[in-house]
């Protein structure tokens, strides 16, 4: 006997939804046709958000994929096992829909993504301790009890259907300086002075510091204050916001930053939380620091005084007066790319910074000694500065650095010969 067919659906949690002390606005909740929470999917998505710190957009995408899979499972006999044959059957159905040209049919590339998510979902359930324990009666009625243990093999989700991925950066080139300026012009165009300043600075932190959208969203007033205290620019008990300072003390603070710069430093170090919940150290240029301080003491102060602020995040939403989420940060910059007719998104601003970092390290290594030149060490150092987990992903930038360095040498040599 088959379970009753129906549509699994997604509802979204509220803007202030908190899960295990993590703020997850509009977190997707997957409900079965009877309106009950699908707990295995909820537990998996919770782990993706809290443990792996997956971006909200990726979590929502996985929720939709698992919705489609759950609908398929509901159409199977309630006591049947869920095995590789089940996945093959679902895949065959989807490929047939594509062949017939049905509206909404998944492309082969999209289907490959679906299989990867479904495979990861099953591996999580089969490995999660709480699902492998419990009373026999509870386990017998549970989705996990129907899973074939062979679904824990990661290879079950690695299917490409013959398509080949595009070359890295083939569709999203690193934008030129002129293209970046076009994007910044769009971001600074809103009539609201606060939005213009906020959006422009968000992009500058991506471009000049190399932050991902999660890193930008994690910036808080307290983190900036702590970095200035650590550098000796502020006293430990010194206030930082406009509400806690006078015009005179803010002028003195600007002077302290300038004296710090004149001591020979080219940046201020700070700590941020980025992808995967990892804390890393960043280098903040003085010009960007001054611009951010002006923003905190002017436009942001006006928004802060107009209503409650809950977490002290640097970038406030006018709608919630709370901090912008990483998704909101990414959407703001992506929309500006679209309006400016420039290919890419905020991550391409980070690519501009990555290109500069690798070129600087390459030029320093070349200038010190050709004999001791080590391109692997350049990539390792660059990965550490950029917060990359895999230095090999930066090989593209090293190749560009080599070409640019050679071109620069050719341009300079005639003038010095």
JODAPE-V553715 format. One record per residue. N is the residue number from 1. RES is the residue in three letters. PHI is phi as a letter, one per 40 degrees, with the letter a starting at -180 (none if undefined). OMEGA is omega as a letter, one per 40 degrees, with the letter a starting at -180 (NA if undefined). BURIAL is # if it has 9 or more other C-alpha atoms within 8 Angstrom, else .. Layout:
n | res | phi | omega | burial
N | RES | PHI | OMEGA | BURIAL
N | RES | PHI | OMEGA | BURIAL
This chain:
n | res | phi | omega | burial
1 | UNK | none | a | .
2 | UNK | c | i | .
3 | UNK | c | a | #
4 | UNK | c | a | .
5 | UNK | c | i | .
6 | UNK | a | a | .
7 | UNK | b | i | .
8 | UNK | c | a | #
9 | UNK | b | a | #
10 | UNK | b | i | #
11 | UNK | b | a | .
12 | UNK | b | i | .
13 | UNK | c | a | #
14 | UNK | c | i | .
15 | UNK | c | a | .
16 | UNK | b | a | .
17 | UNK | c | a | #
18 | UNK | b | a | #
19 | UNK | b | a | #
20 | UNK | f | i | .
21 | UNK | g | i | .
22 | UNK | b | i | .
23 | UNK | c | a | .
24 | UNK | b | a | #
25 | UNK | c | i | #
26 | UNK | f | i | #
27 | UNK | c | a | #
28 | UNK | c | i | #
29 | UNK | b | a | #
30 | UNK | c | a | #
31 | UNK | b | i | #
32 | UNK | c | a | #
33 | UNK | d | i | #
34 | UNK | c | i | .
35 | UNK | g | i | .
36 | UNK | c | i | .
37 | UNK | c | i | #
38 | UNK | c | a | #
39 | UNK | c | i | .
40 | UNK | d | i | .
41 | UNK | c | i | #
42 | UNK | d | a | #
43 | UNK | c | i | .
44 | UNK | c | a | #
45 | UNK | c | i | #
46 | UNK | c | i | #
47 | UNK | c | i | #
48 | UNK | c | a | #
49 | UNK | c | a | #
50 | UNK | c | a | #
51 | UNK | c | a | .
52 | UNK | c | i | #
53 | UNK | f | i | #
54 | UNK | c | a | #
55 | UNK | c | a | #
56 | UNK | d | i | #
57 | UNK | c | i | .
58 | UNK | c | i | .
59 | UNK | c | i | #
60 | UNK | c | i | #
61 | UNK | c | i | .
62 | UNK | c | i | #
63 | UNK | c | i | #
64 | UNK | c | i | #
65 | UNK | c | a | #
66 | UNK | c | i | #
67 | UNK | c | a | #
68 | UNK | c | i | #
69 | UNK | c | a | #
70 | UNK | c | i | #
71 | UNK | d | i | #
72 | UNK | c | a | #
73 | UNK | c | i | .
74 | UNK | c | i | #
75 | UNK | c | i | #
76 | UNK | c | i | #
77 | UNK | d | a | #
78 | UNK | c | a | .
79 | UNK | b | a | .
80 | UNK | c | i | .
81 | UNK | c | i | .
82 | UNK | b | a | #
83 | UNK | b | i | #
84 | UNK | c | i | #
85 | UNK | c | i | .
86 | UNK | c | a | .
87 | UNK | c | i | .
88 | UNK | c | i | .
89 | UNK | c | i | .
90 | UNK | c | i | #
91 | UNK | c | i | #
92 | UNK | c | i | .
93 | UNK | c | a | .
94 | UNK | c | i | #
95 | UNK | c | i | #
96 | UNK | c | i | .
97 | UNK | c | i | #
98 | UNK | c | a | #
99 | UNK | c | a | .
100 | UNK | c | i | .
101 | UNK | g | a | .
102 | UNK | c | i | .
103 | UNK | d | i | .
104 | UNK | g | i | .
105 | UNK | c | a | #
106 | UNK | c | i | #
107 | UNK | c | i | .
108 | UNK | c | i | #
109 | UNK | c | i | #
110 | UNK | c | i | .
111 | UNK | c | i | #
112 | UNK | c | i | #
113 | UNK | c | i | .
114 | UNK | c | a | #
115 | UNK | c | i | #
116 | UNK | c | i | #
117 | UNK | c | a | #
118 | UNK | c | i | #
119 | UNK | c | i | #
120 | UNK | c | i | #
121 | UNK | d | a | #
122 | UNK | c | i | #
123 | UNK | c | i | #
124 | UNK | c | a | #
125 | UNK | c | a | #
126 | UNK | c | a | #
127 | UNK | c | a | #
128 | UNK | c | a | .
129 | UNK | d | a | .
130 | UNK | c | i | .
131 | UNK | c | a | #
132 | UNK | c | a | .
133 | UNK | b | i | .
134 | UNK | h | a | .
135 | UNK | c | a | .
136 | UNK | d | a | .
137 | UNK | c | a | .
138 | UNK | c | a | .
139 | UNK | c | a | #
140 | UNK | c | a | .
141 | UNK | c | a | .
142 | UNK | c | i | .
143 | UNK | d | a | .
144 | UNK | c | a | #
145 | UNK | c | a | .
146 | UNK | c | a | #
147 | UNK | c | i | #
148 | UNK | c | a | #
149 | UNK | d | a | .
150 | UNK | c | i | .
151 | UNK | c | i | #
152 | UNK | c | i | #
153 | UNK | c | a | .
154 | UNK | d | a | #
155 | UNK | c | a | .
156 | UNK | c | a | #
157 | UNK | b | a | #
158 | UNK | c | i | #
159 | UNK | b | a | .
160 | UNK | b | i | #
161 | UNK | f | i | .
162 | UNK | g | i | .
163 | UNK | c | i | .
164 | UNK | b | a | .
165 | UNK | c | i | .
166 | UNK | c | i | .
167 | UNK | c | a | .
168 | UNK | d | i | .
169 | UNK | g | a | .
170 | UNK | c | a | .
171 | UNK | b | a | .
172 | UNK | b | a | .
173 | UNK | c | i | #
174 | UNK | c | a | #
175 | UNK | c | i | #
176 | UNK | c | i | .
177 | UNK | c | i | .
178 | UNK | c | i | .
179 | UNK | c | i | #
180 | UNK | c | i | #
181 | UNK | c | i | .
182 | UNK | c | i | #
183 | UNK | c | i | #
184 | UNK | c | i | #
185 | UNK | c | i | #
186 | UNK | c | a | #
187 | UNK | c | a | #
188 | UNK | c | a | #
189 | UNK | c | a | .
190 | UNK | d | i | #
191 | UNK | c | i | .
192 | UNK | c | a | .
193 | UNK | d | i | .
194 | UNK | c | a | #
195 | UNK | c | a | #
196 | UNK | c | a | #
197 | UNK | c | a | #
198 | UNK | c | a | #
199 | UNK | c | i | #
200 | UNK | c | a | #
201 | UNK | c | i | #
202 | UNK | d | i | #
203 | UNK | c | i | #
204 | UNK | c | i | #
205 | UNK | c | i | #
206 | UNK | c | a | #
207 | UNK | c | a | #
208 | UNK | c | a | #
209 | UNK | b | i | #
210 | UNK | g | a | #
211 | UNK | c | i | #
212 | UNK | c | a | #
213 | UNK | c | i | #
214 | UNK | c | i | #
215 | UNK | c | i | #
216 | UNK | c | a | #
217 | UNK | c | a | #
218 | UNK | c | a | #
219 | UNK | c | i | #
220 | UNK | b | i | #
221 | UNK | d | a | #
222 | UNK | c | i | .
223 | UNK | c | i | #
224 | UNK | c | i | #
225 | UNK | c | a | #
226 | UNK | c | i | #
227 | UNK | c | i | #
228 | UNK | c | i | #
229 | UNK | c | a | #
230 | UNK | c | i | .
231 | UNK | c | a | #
232 | UNK | g | i | .
233 | UNK | c | i | #
234 | UNK | b | i | #
235 | UNK | c | a | .
236 | UNK | d | a | .
237 | UNK | b | a | .
238 | UNK | c | i | .
239 | UNK | c | a | .
240 | UNK | b | a | .
241 | UNK | c | a | #
242 | UNK | c | a | #
243 | UNK | c | a | .
244 | UNK | b | a | .
245 | UNK | b | i | #
246 | UNK | b | i | .
247 | UNK | d | a | .
248 | UNK | c | a | .
249 | UNK | c | i | .
250 | UNK | c | i | #
251 | UNK | c | i | .
252 | UNK | c | i | .
253 | UNK | c | i | #
254 | UNK | c | i | #
255 | UNK | c | i | .
256 | UNK | c | i | #
257 | UNK | c | a | #
258 | UNK | c | i | .
259 | UNK | c | i | .
260 | UNK | c | i | #
261 | UNK | c | a | #
262 | UNK | c | i | .
263 | UNK | c | i | .
264 | UNK | h | i | .
265 | UNK | c | i | .
266 | UNK | b | a | .
267 | UNK | a | i | #
268 | UNK | b | i | #
269 | UNK | c | i | #
270 | UNK | a | i | #
271 | UNK | b | i | #
272 | UNK | b | i | #
273 | UNK | b | a | #
274 | UNK | b | a | #
275 | UNK | d | i | #
276 | UNK | g | a | .
277 | UNK | g | a | .
278 | UNK | c | i | .
279 | UNK | c | i | .
280 | UNK | a | a | #
281 | UNK | c | i | #
282 | UNK | b | i | #
283 | UNK | b | a | #
284 | UNK | b | i | #
285 | UNK | c | a | #
286 | UNK | c | a | #
287 | UNK | c | i | .
288 | UNK | c | i | #
289 | UNK | c | i | #
290 | UNK | c | a | #
291 | UNK | c | i | #
292 | UNK | c | i | #
293 | UNK | c | i | .
294 | UNK | d | i | .
295 | UNK | c | a | #
296 | UNK | c | a | #
297 | UNK | c | a | #
298 | UNK | b | a | #
299 | UNK | c | a | #
300 | UNK | c | a | #
301 | UNK | c | i | #
302 | UNK | c | i | .
303 | UNK | c | a | #
304 | UNK | c | a | #
305 | UNK | c | a | .
306 | UNK | c | a | .
307 | UNK | a | a | .
308 | UNK | c | i | .
309 | UNK | b | a | .
310 | UNK | c | a | .
311 | UNK | b | i | .
312 | UNK | g | i | #
313 | UNK | c | a | #
314 | UNK | c | a | #
315 | UNK | b | a | #
316 | UNK | c | i | #
317 | UNK | c | i | #
318 | UNK | c | a | .
319 | UNK | c | a | .
320 | UNK | b | a | .
321 | UNK | g | i | #
322 | UNK | b | a | #
323 | UNK | c | i | #
324 | UNK | c | i | #
325 | UNK | c | i | .
326 | UNK | c | i | #
327 | UNK | c | i | #
328 | UNK | c | i | .
329 | UNK | d | i | #
330 | UNK | c | a | #
331 | UNK | c | a | .
332 | UNK | d | a | #
333 | UNK | c | i | #
334 | UNK | c | i | #
335 | UNK | d | i | .
336 | UNK | c | i | #
337 | UNK | c | a | #
338 | UNK | c | a | #
339 | UNK | c | a | #
340 | UNK | c | a | #
341 | UNK | f | i | .
342 | UNK | b | a | #
343 | UNK | c | i | #
344 | UNK | h | a | #
345 | UNK | a | a | #
346 | UNK | d | a | #
347 | UNK | c | i | #
348 | UNK | c | i | #
349 | UNK | c | i | #
350 | UNK | c | i | #
351 | UNK | c | i | #
352 | UNK | d | i | #
353 | UNK | c | i | #
354 | UNK | c | i | #
355 | UNK | c | i | #
356 | UNK | c | a | .
357 | UNK | c | a | #
358 | UNK | c | i | #
359 | UNK | c | i | #
360 | UNK | c | a | .
361 | UNK | c | i | #
362 | UNK | c | a | #
363 | UNK | c | i | #
364 | UNK | c | a | .
365 | UNK | c | i | #
366 | UNK | c | a | #
367 | UNK | c | a | .
368 | UNK | c | a | .
369 | UNK | a | i | .
370 | UNK | c | a | .
371 | UNK | c | a | .
372 | UNK | c | a | .
373 | UNK | c | a | .
374 | UNK | b | a | .
375 | UNK | c | i | .
376 | UNK | c | a | .
377 | UNK | c | i | .
378 | UNK | d | a | #
379 | UNK | c | i | #
380 | UNK | c | i | #
381 | UNK | c | i | #
382 | UNK | c | i | #
383 | UNK | c | i | #
384 | UNK | c | a | #
385 | UNK | c | a | #
386 | UNK | c | a | .
387 | UNK | g | i | .
388 | UNK | c | i | .
389 | UNK | c | a | .
390 | UNK | b | a | .
391 | UNK | c | a | #
392 | UNK | c | i | .
393 | UNK | c | a | .
394 | UNK | c | a | #
395 | UNK | d | i | #
396 | UNK | d | a | .
397 | UNK | c | i | #
398 | UNK | c | i | #
399 | UNK | c | i | .
400 | UNK | c | i | #
401 | UNK | c | i | #
402 | UNK | c | i | #
403 | UNK | c | a | .
404 | UNK | c | i | .
405 | UNK | c | i | #
406 | UNK | c | i | .
407 | UNK | c | i | .
408 | UNK | c | i | .
409 | UNK | c | i | .
410 | UNK | c | a | .
411 | UNK | c | a | .
412 | UNK | c | a | .
413 | UNK | d | a | .
414 | UNK | c | a | .
415 | UNK | c | a | .
416 | UNK | b | a | .
417 | UNK | c | NA | .
